[in-house]
Amino acid sequence: MASQSVLVERGLLRVVARKLGAGEVSFSNEGVAYDVEIDGQEVLKTFLSFGEAVQFLDMVSPGETT
């Protein structure tokens, strides 16, 4: 299993950074992927940048507004 860390949590959704495995292709030098997942159960989408992952999270689970 790849090493990963939770960066953002919103309800059951979270953005997790994980190191790419040997067989995975990366278009950046970082070797990191950002998964938007449902509480560790299912990955909804994977991004190569943290900003894109957070934008997707904002679309599917908008934060509270006051």
N, C-alpha and C positions, 0 to 999 in steps of 0.2 A: 504494500500500500504506500502511496506517495505521501510525503510530509505535507501537512496543510495547517493553516491557521485561519480562524474566523476573524474577519475585518469589520463587518457590519452585520447587525441583526435587526430585523424589523418583523415582529410577530413571528410567524413560523418560517419566514424567508431569511436567508443570510447570504452574504458574499464571502466566499472562502478562497484564500490564495493557496495555491499548491504548486510544488515544483513539478515540472514536466518530466515524464518518464523517458527512458532511453528511446522508445519507439515513437514518441509524439513529436510533431513538427512545430517549431516555433519560428515566427517571423520577427521576433525581437531578440535582443541579446540577453534579456533577463532570464529566460528559461522558466517563466512563471505564468500560470494560467489563473484566471479568476472565474470561479464557478458561482452562479446564482442557483442556490439549491433550496429545497424544502426540508428544513430541519434535519439535515444529514441523510435524508431518505432518497431523494431524486434530484438530479441536476437538471434544471430547466434550460440553461444556456451557459456556454463557456465563452469567455472573452479574453483577449490578449492584453487589455488595459483595464486598470481599476476604474477609471472614469466611465468607461462604457458599461461596465458591470453595475455601477451605481445608478447610471441613467436608466438601465433596464429595470432595476429594482424599484426606482421611482415610478416607472410606468405601471408596473404590475401591483405595486403596493405603496401608494402615495402616503407620505408622512402625515401626521396630524396637523391641521391648520387651526389657528386660533383667531 
